[in-house]
Amino acid sequence: MTVVSLSGRHILVGISGGIAAYKIPELIRNLVKAGAEVRVASSRHALEFVTELTLQTVSGHAVYSDVFAAINEHATEHISLPEWADVMLVAPATANVLGKSAAGIADDALTTTIASCMARKPILFAPAMNDKMWANPATQQAIATLRSWENVSVLEPAEGLLACGVSGKGRMPEVEELQEAIAYALAPKDLAGKRVLVTAGGTQEALDPVRFVGNYSTGKMGVALAQECARRGAEVTLVAASMTQAVRNPFGSIHRVDALSAQAMYEACLAAWPTQDIAILSAAVADFTPAEVAQEKIKKQAGQQTLTLTLALTKDIAAALGERKKKEQTLIGFALETNNEEANALRKLNSKHLDAIVLNSLRDPGAGFGTETNRVTILRADGSRCELPLQSKGAIASGIVDMLL
């Protein structure tokens, strides 16, 4: 299985002089907790925002901040650190560091390390600056130059409240986004050039303006699949119903389409399917929807003890895509069952022209809606099968994607 594990990986974190540097100790702690070994190279200005002792404590290693410091482990740390690293993340990446890196200027510990790393290892820049500095044509030209080079990626900054007190574009991506960017950089790109449709979450079928019929899906499994496909180089269309799971999308390769009802999801999937190579239908889609939706809130009446609803069958997304599937397309369904699990899954596999179906059971402890883990059996149209034991939904997603290759 090719799940991206940080255990034993060497991650080099470069920190430049921006206020967002205060977030980096948390990132380093999370990476170390995940099993990675982390080294830090910083500018002197960065240490005005976060102390060298803090960075050394959370990483477990001395910080490289002075080219000529006597405590350096090697005489040329800016050469040895990139040789050691699997990936380098520069966060925050100020306008100054972006401009220097694009121009090949290497005049301190951080920029010499970046220059040495640039042609050899994946390097990620996470910009953080005032919105006006972000909009500066020189900054934008530097970013365009960096993005044109192999092995180099520049994340998009977020929009929101900036340190100067105004709202705009220029916030450094949050720690979770930075971790996702590192996972993206380390993953094999065996889905490069592929377009993948993923459905996620639970649909909501309106009863009236304030109520709906729904299910317990949180979207965790679908989001894990979308992110795994994106890490491995695919362009992903994520058709999302109701979800509580956040989507980490540092490089913009996941294109989200919101579709709250079964009908909306049906229409979105049919519209996207002709241009897709693969579809993974992991959403919990309602089989029935109210035949009529009340225009006003349904009121209970005096003495009323029951409410009778008439439900109509929804359109079957898997069957519709299966009918339209071309020879070169791959269609993967999901079956969450509570009884006669395998028989029900096989019937769905065959009747809907699926290439494979992912079966999980609510009777398995740790599997199903809302959990961080899952246990599944993958049944293929050719009669073969693969069982994935209880593990994180991220690991399950990786196993499912491996099955596609």
Residue pairs with C-beta under 8 A, 6 or more apart in sequence:
1 395
1 398
1 399
1 402
2 187
2 188
2 190
2 232
2 398
2 401
2 402
3 394
3 395
3 398
3 399
4 183
4 186
4 187
4 231
4 398
5 34
5 35
6 31
6 34
6 35
6 36
6 182
6 183
6 186
7 34
7 35
7 36
8 35
8 36
8 37
9 35
9 36
9 37
9 86
9 87
9 186
10 36
10 37
10 39
10 84
10 85
10 86
10 87
11 31
11 36
11 37
11 38
11 39
11 85
11 86
11 87
11 88
11 89
11 182
12 38
12 39
12 40
12 41
12 81
12 82
12 84
12 85
12 87
12 88
12 89
12 113
12 117
13 24
13 27
13 28
13 38
13 39
13 40
13 41
13 59
13 88
13 89
13 90
13 91
14 40
14 41
14 42
14 88
14 89
14 90
14 91
14 110
14 113
14 114
15 21
15 24
15 40
15 41
15 42
15 43
15 46
15 50
15 55
15 90
15 91
15 92
15 110
16 42
16 43
16 45
16 46
16 90
16 92
16 93
16 94
16 96
16 97
16 110
17 43
17 44
17 45
17 46
17 48
17 49
17 94
17 96
18 46
18 49
18 92
18 94
18 128
18 129
18 172
19 49
19 92
19 128
19 163
20 91
20 92
20 128
20 171
20 172
21 46
21 49
21 50
21 92
22 49
22 50
23 172
23 174
23 175
24 50
24 55
24 91
24 92
25 50
25 54
25 55
25 58
26 175
27 91
27 175
27 178
27 179
28 38
28 40
28 55
28 58
28 59
29 58
30 175
30 179
31 38
31 179
31 182
32 38
32 58
32 59
32 60
38 59
38 60
38 61
39 59
39 61
39 64
39 81
39 84
39 85
40 55
40 56
40 59
40 61
40 63
40 64
41 63
41 64
41 65
41 77
41 78
41 81
41 109
41 110
41 113
42 52
42 55
42 63
42 64
42 65
42 109
42 110
43 65
43 97
43 108
43 109
43 110
43 111
44 65
44 66
44 108
44 109
46 65
46 110
47 63
47 65
52 63
52 65
55 63
56 62
56 63
62 71
62 72
62 73
64 72
64 77
64 78
64 81
64 109
64 113
65 109
65 110
66 72
66 109
67 77
67 78
67 108
67 109
67 112
73 80
74 80
77 109
77 113
78 106
78 109
78 112
78 113
78 115
78 116
79 116
81 113
81 116
81 117
82 88
82 113
82 116
82 117
82 120
82 121
83 120
85 117
85 121
86 121
86 122
86 186
87 121
87 122
87 123
87 124
87 182
87 185
87 186
88 113
88 114
88 117
88 121
88 122
88 123
88 124
89 123
89 124
89 126
89 178
89 181
89 182
90 97
90 101
90 110
90 114
90 123
90 124
90 125
90 126
91 124
91 125
91 126
91 128
91 172
91 178
92 126
92 127
92 128
92 129
92 172
93 101
93 125
93 126
93 127
93 128
93 154
94 127
94 128
94 129
95 127
95 129
95 133
95 134
95 136
95 138
95 139
95 142
97 110
97 111
97 114
97 125
98 125
98 127
98 139
98 142
98 143
98 146
98 154
99 105
99 138
99 139
99 142
100 106
100 107
100 111
101 111
101 114
101 115
101 118
101 125
101 142
101 146
102 141
102 142
102 143
102 145
102 146
103 142
104 115
105 111
106 112
106 114
106 115
106 116
114 123
117 123
118 149
118 151
118 152
119 151
120 151
121 151
122 151
122 152
122 153
122 185
122 186
123 151
123 152
123 153
124 153
124 154
124 155
124 181
124 182
124 185
125 146
125 152
125 153
125 154
125 155
126 155
126 157
126 172
126 173
126 178
126 181
127 134
127 143
127 154
127 155
127 156
127 157
127 170
127 172
128 157
128 170
128 171
128 172
129 139
129 157
129 170
130 162
130 163
130 164
130 168
130 170
131 162
131 166
131 168
131 169
131 170
132 168
133 139
133 170
134 157
134 168
134 169
134 170
135 169
143 154
146 152
146 154
147 153
147 154
153 181
153 185
153 251
155 173
155 177
155 178
155 181
155 250
155 251
156 173
156 250
156 252
157 169
157 170
157 171
157 172
157 173
158 169
158 171
158 172
158 173
158 174
158 177
159 167
159 168
159 169
159 170
159 171
160 167
160 171
161 167
161 171
162 168
162 170
162 171
173 181
173 250
176 246
176 248
177 248
177 249
177 250
178 250
179 248
180 227
180 231
180 248
180 249
180 250
181 250
181 251
183 231
184 230
184 231
184 250
184 251
187 228
187 231
187 232
188 232
189 232
189 233
190 232
190 233
190 405
191 229
191 232
191 233
191 234
191 401
191 404
191 405
192 232
192 233
192 234
193 233
194 229
194 233
194 234
194 235
194 277
194 278
195 234
195 235
195 236
195 237
195 275
195 276
195 277
195 278
196 226
196 229
196 234
196 235
196 236
196 237
196 276
196 277
196 278
196 279
196 280
197 236
197 237
197 239
197 269
197 272
197 273
197 276
197 278
197 279
197 280
198 222
198 225
198 226
198 229
198 236
198 237
198 238
198 239
198 279
198 280
198 282
199 222
199 238
199 239
199 240
199 241
199 265
199 269
199 279
199 280
199 281
199 282
199 283
199 285
199 317
200 219
200 221
200 222
200 223
200 225
200 226
200 238
200 239
200 240
200 241
200 243
200 245
200 282
200 283
201 217
201 218
201 219
201 222
201 240
201 241
201 242
201 243
201 245
201 283
201 284
202 214
202 215
202 216
202 217
202 218
202 219
202 241
202 242
202 243
202 283
202 284
203 214
203 215
203 241
203 242
203 259
203 260
203 261
203 262
203 265
203 283
203 284
203 285
203 286
204 212
204 213
204 214
204 241
204 242
204 260
204 261
205 212
205 213
205 214
205 261
205 262
205 286
205 288
205 289
205 290
205 314
206 212
206 261
206 290
206 293
207 213
207 290
207 293
207 294
207 298
207 309
208 293
208 294
208 295
208 296
208 297
208 298
209 294
209 295
209 296
209 297
210 297
211 297
211 298
213 286
213 288
213 289
213 290
213 311
214 242
214 286
215 284
215 286
215 369
216 284
216 369
216 370
217 241
217 242
217 243
217 283
217 284
217 369
218 243
218 244
218 245
218 369
218 370
219 240
219 241
219 242
219 243
219 244
219 245
219 283
220 245
220 370
220 371
220 372
220 393
221 282
221 334
221 374
221 393
221 396
221 397
222 238
222 240
222 243
222 245
222 280
222 282
222 283
223 238
223 243
223 245
223 246
223 247
224 393
224 394
224 396
224 397
225 280
225 282
225 397
225 400
225 401
226 236
226 238
226 247
226 254
227 247
227 248
227 249
227 254
227 394
227 397
228 394
228 397
228 398
228 400
228 401
229 236
229 278
229 280
229 401
230 236
230 249
230 251
230 253
230 254
232 401
234 253
234 278
235 253
235 255
236 253
236 254
236 255
237 255
237 257
237 272
237 276
238 247
238 254
238 255
238 256
238 257
239 257
239 259
239 265
239 268
239 269
239 272
239 283
240 247
240 256
240 257
240 258
240 259
241 259
241 260
241 261
241 265
241 283
241 284
241 285
242 260
247 254
247 256
249 256
257 268
257 272
259 265
259 267
259 268
261 286
261 289
262 285
262 286
262 289
262 314
262 315
262 317
263 289
263 314
263 315
265 283
265 285
265 317
266 314
266 315
266 317
266 320
269 279
269 281
269 317
269 320
269 321
270 317
270 320
270 321
270 324
273 279
273 321
273 324
273 329
274 324
276 329
277 328
277 329
277 330
278 329
278 330
278 331
278 332
278 404
279 321
279 329
279 330
279 331
279 332
280 332
280 334
280 400
281 317
281 318
281 321
281 331
281 332
281 333
281 334
282 334
282 358
284 336
284 369
285 314
285 317
286 314
287 313
287 314
288 311
288 312
288 313
288 314
289 311
289 312
289 314
290 309
290 310
290 311
290 312
291 310
291 311
291 312
292 310
298 307
300 307
316 352
318 331
318 333
318 348
318 352
318 354
319 351
319 352
319 353
321 331
322 331
322 352
322 353
322 354
323 353
325 331
325 353
330 355
330 356
330 404
331 353
331 354
331 355
332 354
332 355
332 356
332 357
332 358
332 400
332 404
333 348
333 349
333 352
333 354
333 356
333 357
333 358
334 357
334 358
334 359
334 360
335 341
335 344
335 345
335 348
335 357
335 358
335 359
335 360
336 360
336 361
336 362
336 368
336 369
337 344
337 345
337 359
337 360
337 361
337 362
338 361
338 362
338 363
341 359
341 361
341 363
342 359
342 377
342 379
345 357
345 359
345 377
345 379
346 357
346 379
348 354
348 357
349 356
349 357
349 379
349 381
350 381
354 381
355 380
355 381
356 378
356 379
356 380
356 381
356 403
357 378
357 379
358 376
358 377
358 378
358 400
359 376
359 377
359 378
359 379
360 367
360 368
360 374
360 375
360 376
360 377
361 367
361 368
362 368
362 369
364 375
364 390
366 373
366 374
366 375
366 390
367 373
367 374
367 375
367 376
367 390
368 374
371 393
372 392
372 393
373 390
373 391
373 392
373 393
374 388
374 390
374 391
374 392
374 393
374 396
375 388
375 389
375 390
375 391
375 396
376 387
376 388
376 396
376 399
376 400
377 385
377 386
377 387
377 388
378 385
378 386
378 387
378 388
378 399
378 400
378 403
379 385
380 386
380 403
386 399
386 403
388 395
388 396
388 399
388 400
